[in-house]
Amino acid sequence: MTPKIKLPENLHRLEDLAYNMWWSWNQSGIKLFRRIDPDLWEQVGHNPVRLLQEVPYERLSQLADSDYLVAYHRVMADFDAYMHPESTWFRENHADKEGNLIAYFSAEFGLHESLPIYSGGLGILSGDHCKESSDMGVPLVGIGFLYPQGYFTQKIAADGTQEAIYEKLDFERVPARPALDAEGNEIRIEVQLEARKVFARVWHIQVGRNNLYLMDTDVEPNDPRDRELAARLYGGDLETRLAQEIVLGIGGVRTARTLGLQPAVWHMNEGHAAFLVLELLREQVAAGKSFQEATEYVRAHTVFTTHTPVPAGHDVFPFEMMERYFWNFWPELNLSKEEFLGLARQDQPWGPSFSMTVLALKFSGRRNGVSKLHGAVSRRMWHFLWPDKPENEVPIGQITNGVHTASWLAPELYELYTRYMGEGWYDRLDDQSLWDRLLQIPDEELWKVKQLLRDRLIEFVRNRYSAWKREIGAPQEEVDAAANVLDPNALTIGFARRFATYKRANLIFRDIERLRKIVDNPDRPVQIIFAGKAHPKDEPGKAMLKQVVNFSKYPGLEGKIVFLENYDINMARLLVQGVDVWLNTPRRPREASGTSGQKAALNGVINASVLDGWWPEAYNGANGWAIGKVIDYDNPDAQDADDAISLYNVLENCVIPVFFGRDDTGLPRVWISIMKESIRSVAPYFSLRRMLKEYIDQMYLPLMG
Ligand SMILES: *Cc1c(COP(=O)(O)O)cnc(C)c1O
């Protein structure tokens, strides 16, 4: 039985606040919940719904009688002002377009650690997109899945083997409520899979002023296999994936319709959602249009963002499978089977297949990649769809990713920036001239905050690392050593992201003796924190993870290289705020954008990165370091060898001497100047604010009536 939330009358609106993710990007909201019971707050994983369900009522009545009320009223006033603004950026700039809704489809939404429905960068981007839309008053609704088992919890065995634990996400204990129609009834949609009907209920998550709707097939009277469908993000086989994508795309359009929504723009964030165009085509044909007219309609209302620079990363389904699932769909489009399958044909080594990306590219009016480099790679990759055009005229543009500033910026830095950029800076956060003022921050002040953030991270690492050692049954000395691991004054390098092999978490171990000399130097101590999950089916990724865990036991590296179990948004936040250097070593050009380095730079962390994804656009020679050469390799091994040498050179000749180059006051003056340049040059441009304005101008407005 789920405990009900019972609140003293004068604190009753805490429940509203808990069910609106707004609190999660407002420090005053976070503090208000944490103050209720700081230990419980940690135990419930920063989930305010569980906090309010589990905290003893006596504690709440105590607070209701204290100066807690002052903070409560202040937060509620801020919340109300946010929810009912006099104006918004969108209204000020595009008041005549406010009636145009954007439906944003994504397979994952990474909003906060308390809602584990994301697996990596794509989900974080979707979550940030929703939050910024709310902040700017952009009329946007998110549509996706609420995976009942969430993404997996990662356990690492003593030998470095990753184990994936799936826990069913309990809807009664997360900030989600059943979506209701105009009459107040719970919404249910249905799609057809092969010969059977599958139902989904719809959950509603409030993201500031905007709504997010997530479908869930774990309902009666679905078959067990269909109830399991939504169980794992990208977990199943190809057929499960096809079924999931039918629910996302076709079910998603039906969800919007059942809610009475009439979006002017349908945004497919990655190809997973591309079946939405089939449903939109079906609606148009059912309304009496020819297939040609329906196609024109769909192109006039649909936009597509591609995220994958690797051909094998795109979803394709064999024709045979498509036939089994769509046999009753093509007649509704007035198409023959051959015509239908031809809509998105892409031949694969194993036979003719239906490509989600081809479908999305062909039926959207606007298309983009997620960095300049990725735009160019995408134009080359999909040139065959526009054979009459020269490659540089292939109609795929680019909008470089950014991050939602308030979600990732350390609160102490928020305050420091306010002192130098002035109150109200957040409303103009993509204005470069504001950030130029940060060069005036005294070095002492910035360094003090940096040390505090590094200390906070190290405390977190010690807790987590010693808990892990205990869990794997390590001897007590090892547990104790883990509780004191890392040096608060050492140069601290962070590497945390999905363990996909192209990201090359193991690159730095290529010459282990050279690494040992770098790390094991008592005069200039260096330490590296690793974290990340491998996809449970990605055997090479899991092998790489195991390798990294085992390298960290190498004599001379032990205690200086730490792998943290179970990477999530909370850990990401602490890492990008607390380390000194953010290391990024993808095999170029396979990183479409990457965003974790942007989060790091915003917090004064300096990037050392291969010139891939977003970094070639940001790197200016004075705000961090570039690893490797800008050439196209045919031989990945040669590329790895070159990049590893470059990485060691950058660390030995640039990063380490600059970090330990102290003046007689003990401050690393040059280092601090690079920190400032990193913040100044990255924070405004690589923000979601700038990014969303580009989506509005290039993708959304041209489609709005
Ligand atoms: C930002 C973020 C990512 C994306 O990181 P990349 O370096 O861009 O791959 C993945 N996971 C989490 C939890 C994040 O916060």
PDBQT file of the ligand as one rigid body, heavy atoms in Angstrom, charges set to zero:
ROOT
HETATM    1  C1  LIG A 801      24.728  14.853 -19.783  1.00  0.00    +0.000 C 
HETATM    2  C2  LIG A 801      24.506  13.425 -19.526  1.00  0.00    +0.000 A 
HETATM    3  C3  LIG A 801      24.765  12.482 -20.522  1.00  0.00    +0.000 A 
HETATM    4  C4  LIG A 801      25.322  12.863 -21.870  1.00  0.00    +0.000 C 
HETATM    5  O1  LIG A 801      26.717  12.891 -21.764  1.00  0.00    +0.000 OA
HETATM    6  P1  LIG A 801      27.653  12.849 -23.040  1.00  0.00    +0.000 P 
HETATM    7  O2  LIG A 801      29.013  13.135 -22.563  1.00  0.00    +0.000 OA
HETATM    8  O3  LIG A 801      27.110  13.914 -23.925  1.00  0.00    +0.000 OA
HETATM    9  O4  LIG A 801      27.514  11.512 -23.638  1.00  0.00    +0.000 OA
HETATM   10  C5  LIG A 801      24.525  11.141 -20.241  1.00  0.00    +0.000 A 
HETATM   11  N1  LIG A 801      24.056  10.747 -19.037  1.00  0.00    +0.000 NA
HETATM   12  C6  LIG A 801      23.799  11.627 -18.053  1.00  0.00    +0.000 A 
HETATM   13  C7  LIG A 801      23.274  11.130 -16.758  1.00  0.00    +0.000 C 
HETATM   14  C8  LIG A 801      24.023  12.992 -18.261  1.00  0.00    +0.000 A 
HETATM   15  O5  LIG A 801      23.747  13.853 -17.282  1.00  0.00    +0.000 OA
ENDROOT
TORSDOF 0
